[in-house]
Structures are given as structure tokens and as C-alpha cells.
Amino acid sequence: MFCRFCGNEIPEGGQFCANCGKAVEAEAASQPDAQQASAPQPETQQSYNSQPGGQQPYNTYQPGGQQPYPQVQVNPVQNHPMAWFKFIIYFQLFANMVIMVYNALHGFLGIAYGDDAALIYAFYPGLKAVDVIYGLICIALIVGAFIVRQRLAHYKKNAPMQYILFVAAVLVMGLLHTIAGVAVISAAVPYAAGAGMADVAGNILGTVIGAAIFIPVNYIYFNKRKELFVN
């Protein structure tokens, strides 16, 4: 055994160096610290969990299964403008529900005809059936609007496509209601067919234009944000 201070040889079992007088225990006590300092540290682990809105929090775990370090949030929402998305979930779909409630009341009670509802239904008996069926469809659309709104708000997978299909259903159902109403009126009063077909043509044109603009624009908008809807 040699002294780590001066290099002089120390007899086995000696406690002090005969040359410099340093204690042998000082050398032995320092060895574990040196070994610990030189020992390689294990790499930390990271675990990733998908969160609503495309957020990707991760925990960095300390060696030995100790408590994780504070979470770090990686939020892809910050990479995209979301004003239109917020307009849809906070206003548009709720507005659609209100409109559908009015349309359902019209279908069941004929409120759109005012005080002449009973007279109109008496003159066009089939019109009442058309309106009631449309009222039932409106109730289904109200439920659909709420479900789609919740799925969008929670960034559910395929929610954007369900929203687009919902809007298409609203446009188509409104158009079919107009066509059916005009058909009933035209069957009872043939000379009214001309005016009725003008209304149908206007509704068809409006529906086609609305669908041609609204559906592609929303498809492109949500396709650019598809990474958010993964839950």
C-alpha cells in the first residue's frame, strides 16, 4: 500500500505514513465518493400521453422510480389559428339548435303560418303531414348538433367529418321540406305549380352554392388541423 499524498510505501495495517504523517483512513474514506462520482448515471425516461386538443404532456422520471419532474406541455393548438373552430363550437352549432327548435315548432304547430295555419292545413291536408315529418327531423338534427358540438370541443377523432356531414344534412333536409311542401300545394292547386317551382329552384340553387362553398372550405380547414383530433 502506498501513501496517496507522497507515494511512500506503508506497511500493511499501518494507519499513518511514516514519511509525511498523513492518515491512511483519509484515502480510504475518499474512495467511495470518487467511485460514485465516476459511476455513469442512468438515463431518464419520458412517457407521453395524448391529451384533448392534441396536447402532448410528458413526464421525465428520476432514477429509482422517484416522483416525476414537473410536466412540460407541448400543445399543437398553438400552431394553428382556431378562431373559426371557436365560432363553430361556441356560436354556430348552438344557433343551429335554436333554428331547429323554431323549425320543429313550425312543423308541429304551424307557427310560420300565423293565424292562418288551421285554414291552410284544411285547404292542403297533405301539408300538415309534411310539416310534422320535418319537425321530427329537426328534433333529430338538434340532437345531432349537440353531439357534434361535444365531439368537436373534445377533439374527438373524425369529429370534423361528422360536422361537415351534419351541415350537409341540414341543407338537404331543408331543401326536401320545400320540395315536398310545393308538391302538396301544386297537387291541390295546379296553377300554383309555377310559383312553387320558382321557390324550389331558388332553394336548390342556394343549397348547391352553399354546399359547394361551405363543405370544401371546412374540409380544407380541418384537414390542416387533423393532428388535433386524435382522441
C-alpha angles and dihedrals in degrees: 000000000000131000111254091212103052105005095239116149114253121202116246110275094019117142100195134039110249091212105047102011096233118150117253092217091068090064094047094047092052095053098077091051091051092048092049092049092050095045113106114252117232116249118254120246128229126205122195127205125184112235133190113285094029093285113159111200117180134192124216107212121211121230117275097033094286123158114296123255116253115293121259116212121219106189118186089190087078089063094063136054105245103183094112091046090053090048089055098049098036101039120001100055092043089049089051089054091053092049091048090051089055091047091049091052089049090052095049100033105020092232091158089067093054117201091347095066095102092047093048093048090048091053094042106033095177092056092072091058091048092051094046092051090049089049090056090048089052091054089053089049091052090055090045092051091053093048093047091047092053093047092050093047090053094044094241119182114266091010093126091055090048089052092052091048090049092054091047089051091052091052094046095045091050091050093048090050091054093047092048092048093050090048092054093047092046092051091055097039111026095188089061091063093089095055091042094053089052089058091047092050091050092050093047091051092048092048094048093047092046093049093044091055105030101044099049093043093052092043091055092043095053095038088063088054099042091119088070096057102068105115 
